[in-house]
Amino acid sequence: DNLLLDGTTSEYEFIEGREEEIRANLVQDVWTTVSILVGEENPSIYSNLAEKLKGGDMSFHLSTFIQSHYTEDSRVIRLLKVCNQSMLAPTVIRMKDRISSTWPYKDQRGEWIILIQKEKDNSVSVTHKRKEVSYE
């Protein structure tokens, strides 16, 4: 396995007063890495993405960027959709509903990790790893 990007490194750690810059750089690095991974590399589109995301509502700026440069059938967009935590929310809620009365637990902050791997057959797999902590 070849690690292309680790969003938990010190490069992306919280530094007061630089949150927006660090978050924008992480988004650009993720976008670049995913684009290369799925074969939709086009640096002219995303090479200055971090700058476009700074100043104001980052979600709005990212949405505008996506609408301007990508379609729903883009491999980058399809991959990022399965990285969204809301995709797993129904399962997480159901699990909590079914077993938390017997074994109470809660989220362990910062312990939801998403692994994106390119397989030998050139397919890409996405694995969500989430840790919980017992109240007991």
Backbone torsions as a table, in degrees:
resi	resn	phi	psi	omega
1	ASP	NA	140.8	-178.8
2	ASN	-118.7	111.5	-178.7
3	LEU	-75.3	120.6	-179.2
4	LEU	-96.4	-31.0	-177.4
5	LEU	-156.2	135.2	175.9
6	ASP	-128.7	105.4	-178.1
7	GLY	-73.6	1.0	-179.6
8	THR	-101.2	3.5	-178.1
9	THR	-74.3	167.2	-177.7
10	SER	-61.6	-22.7	178.4
11	GLU	-58.9	-28.3	-177.1
12	TYR	-110.8	11.6	-179.4
13	GLU	-66.0	151.6	178.4
14	PHE	-63.6	125.3	173.4
15	ILE	-130.9	118.2	-177.1
16	GLU	-54.9	132.7	-179.6
17	GLY	89.3	-11.0	-179.1
18	ARG	-122.2	14.2	-175.0
19	GLU	-56.9	-47.6	-176.7
20	GLU	-62.9	-44.3	-179.6
21	GLU	-63.5	-45.4	-178.9
22	ILE	-65.1	-44.4	179.2
23	ARG	-63.4	-43.0	179.2
24	ALA	-63.5	-41.0	177.9
25	ASN	-64.8	-39.7	178.1
26	LEU	-63.7	-44.3	178.5
27	VAL	-59.8	-45.1	179.6
28	GLN	-63.3	-41.8	179.8
29	ASP	-65.4	-40.5	176.7
30	VAL	-63.5	-45.9	-178.3
31	TRP	-60.2	-45.2	179.9
32	THR	-62.2	-47.6	-178.4
33	THR	-62.7	-46.4	-179.9
34	VAL	-64.8	-40.7	179.5
35	SER	-60.5	-42.7	178.1
36	ILE	-66.7	-44.2	-177.5
37	LEU	-58.6	-39.9	-176.5
38	VAL	-97.9	5.8	175.4
39	GLY	78.4	26.0	175.8
40	GLU	-117.2	42.7	-177.2
41	GLU	-69.6	126.2	178.0
42	ASN	-155.1	77.2	-174.9
43	PRO	-55.9	-26.8	-179.9
44	SER	-63.8	-21.8	179.1
45	ILE	-83.9	-44.8	-170.3
46	TYR	-114.7	3.9	-176.4
47	SER	-64.0	-25.0	177.6
48	ASN	-117.6	26.9	-178.5
49	LEU	-59.2	-41.4	-178.4
50	ALA	-57.3	-41.1	179.4
51	GLU	-66.0	-37.9	179.1
52	LYS	-66.3	-27.6	-176.1
53	LEU	-84.3	-17.3	-176.4
54	LYS	-79.4	149.7	174.7
55	GLY	82.9	90.2	178.0
56	GLY	106.8	-150.8	-174.7
57	ASP	-81.6	103.9	-177.1
58	MET	-61.2	-38.1	179.1
59	SER	-61.4	-42.1	178.8
60	PHE	-63.8	-47.1	-179.5
61	HIS	-62.0	-39.6	178.9
62	LEU	-67.5	-41.8	177.4
63	SER	-60.2	-44.1	178.2
64	THR	-62.4	-42.8	177.9
65	PHE	-59.6	-47.5	-179.0
66	ILE	-62.2	-47.4	-179.0
67	GLN	-62.8	-31.6	-178.7
68	SER	-77.5	-27.5	-170.1
69	HIS	-122.5	-10.5	-173.6
70	TYR	-133.6	156.4	173.4
71	THR	-115.5	169.5	-179.0
72	GLU	-60.9	-26.8	-177.7
73	ASP	-89.0	5.0	176.2
74	SER	-63.0	137.1	178.0
75	ARG	-64.9	-34.7	177.3
76	VAL	-61.8	-48.8	-178.5
77	ILE	-63.6	-44.0	-179.7
78	ARG	-62.1	-39.9	178.9
79	LEU	-67.9	-45.0	-179.0
80	LEU	-65.3	-30.2	177.5
81	LYS	-61.9	-38.4	-179.6
82	VAL	-79.8	-7.3	174.2
83	CYS	-86.3	-12.9	-178.1
84	ASN	-69.2	129.3	-177.4
85	GLN	-65.3	-24.5	-179.5
86	SER	-64.8	-21.4	176.9
87	MET	-62.1	-33.5	-178.2
88	LEU	-94.8	-8.3	-174.1
89	ALA	-53.4	-45.9	-179.7
90	PRO	-58.3	-39.2	179.2
91	THR	-68.3	-43.3	180.0
92	VAL	-63.4	-43.0	179.0
93	ILE	-64.1	-43.9	179.8
94	ARG	-63.2	-43.0	179.1
95	MET	-62.3	-45.5	-180.0
96	LYS	-62.4	-41.6	179.9
97	ASP	-62.5	-38.4	-174.3
98	ARG	-81.8	-35.7	-172.3
99	ILE	-117.5	-11.6	-174.3
100	SER	-71.6	-19.8	177.0
101	SER	-71.5	-30.5	177.9
102	THR	-88.6	-44.1	179.9
103	TRP	-126.5	86.1	-177.3
104	PRO	-65.1	138.5	179.5
105	TYR	-151.1	168.4	178.2
106	LYS	-144.1	168.0	177.4
107	ASP	-61.0	144.8	171.0
108	GLN	-102.5	107.6	-173.4
109	ARG	-51.9	133.8	177.6
110	GLY	78.1	11.2	-175.8
111	GLU	-114.2	31.0	171.1
112	TRP	-109.3	108.1	-175.3
113	ILE	-114.6	137.8	178.4
114	ILE	-114.6	121.6	178.5
115	LEU	-104.0	127.2	177.1
116	ILE	-116.5	122.0	-176.1
117	GLN	-129.6	140.6	172.1
118	LYS	-92.7	123.9	-177.2
119	GLU	-84.5	169.4	-178.3
120	LYS	-61.2	-29.8	179.8
121	ASP	-87.5	13.1	179.8
122	ASN	72.5	5.2	172.0
123	SER	-77.0	163.8	-179.4
124	VAL	-118.8	132.4	177.4
125	SER	-114.4	146.2	178.1
126	VAL	-122.1	125.2	179.9
127	THR	-123.7	127.8	175.5
128	HIS	-96.2	130.0	174.8
129	LYS	-121.2	124.2	-176.9
130	ARG	-131.4	134.7	178.0
131	LYS	-110.2	142.2	176.9
132	GLU	-120.2	162.7	179.0
133	VAL	-129.4	138.0	-179.5
134	SER	-75.5	147.5	175.4
135	TYR	-75.6	-19.8	-175.6
136	GLU	-88.0	NA	NA
